[in-house]
Each structure stands twice: as structure tokens, then as C-alpha cells.
């Protein structure tokens, strides 16, 4: 039983998945933040253009 627990404890195969999950989460935070920042400004620009066209 101790050998099985030691093998499970020292097995780092799932570590790669956790690293990818953290990387994806960081990318999503950057993308969502950028979209929110640019989104509000672009909405104003499109509203001004729509008003000028009418």
C-alpha cells in the first residue's frame, strides 16, 4: 500500500494539464479585459458614426 501511495505522490503526469489550465485562464483574462476595454470605446465610435449617417 505504501508503494502505491508513493508512486501516486511522485507521479507528475497530471502536472502538465494543470499548467495548461493556468495558461489558458491567463489568456482568457487578458482577452476578456481587452474586449471590455476596447468594447466600450468602440461602441461610442459606432454610435457617433451611426448618428452622422442618419
Buried (B, 14 or more C-beta within 10 A) or exposed (E): EEEEEEEEEEEEEEEEEEEEEEEEEEEEEEEEEEEEEEEEEEEEEEEEEEEEEE
